[in-house]
């Protein structure tokens, strides 16, 4: 049995516009705490737009507007300072993007450095080690912490980006197709990592890979042409979807 | 890439259709076995016994082929939703059809003992039991072919009647064994034959439950509580 207190994000009647173009249409959904929610749908359906609304990145694009409400921990996201909100709701992008001018060590604590927060060496050492251990990267990079992240593989770089995100102790991690640029083995490692991380964080993942959504998520939202067609437990969505359009999409008969 | 995905989907659909045809072939064979066994049992047409055993071989081979096909489909295509439910249902249904074949053989092989019982001593409801159980199997496969969940539900409702009819037959025939001095071993074979038809109805119910699962995603096993319907 779930209750309102199980929800960390609540989207109410949300519509998003690029100029006159309505790209999200009255979306209603609740994101459960410490679960993995996957957002699936054909290209251009509004998946990335939706998650970029959660951390207020959407509004950084000119000529955009929103109607409706998004509540984070029961308060409107607009009542939060955007920088603080983005610390609480972190994001990992499709292509690994470690900061190229920083070494691996500094990438992990970049969230603190870029916000002018100075850490004692012992504090930052501990944080770097703990965080890299959380993303199962410590053993692989402990000998090269002060080298450039460009020397790492794609999968390692992506895990470094996840480490950077969790170093500032977010509650929610948004992942926009985090494995799209990775090989199958790196993908498997990231998926394994997500299953570990959900013990401590709420994860929302946009993915084109339906098998990935089926493998790792607890809940799945299916979007099409900006509309939330169906939202439910992943098991139910992939075995007995209620909506014909969901059935057609996940069986590959369209999209 | 899009062209490759489309042709994969068409290929998958063809393989699914092929799987359905395999199941229908298996059901046709099992149904034939039941039909022949009914004639052996009720009409004493003992020339048909060998044919029952011949068809059993085909049924058993089909079960193995169907299971192999299903596993291959799952491995290669990672099916979801109704495709997944179909494959799961087909595996279960093929198990039930193989079981039906075994039950038909169990009826047929008892012909020598049943031949010792005069027809006028056969229990009153026996023909109805045979007819209803056999028809339930046919109807379950019709429900599958026609994608008719309502029909499948109606089959499930008949199972309780079959159970009651079997119990009534047992009571009646045990009395006849005593009153008519029927040899106990022979009498037991009649009772067991009636039991086979009760199990045939159980298998038909299981088939119908799988059809409902395939069509609606609803698992109604072990909790079917509706009122008994006496078949017309």
Interface residues (C-beta under 8 A of the other chain):
Chain A: X210 X211 X214 X238 X239 X240 X241 X246 X247 X250 X251 X252 X253
Chain B: X5 X8 X9 X12 X78 X79 X80 X81 X82 X83 X84 X85 X216 X217
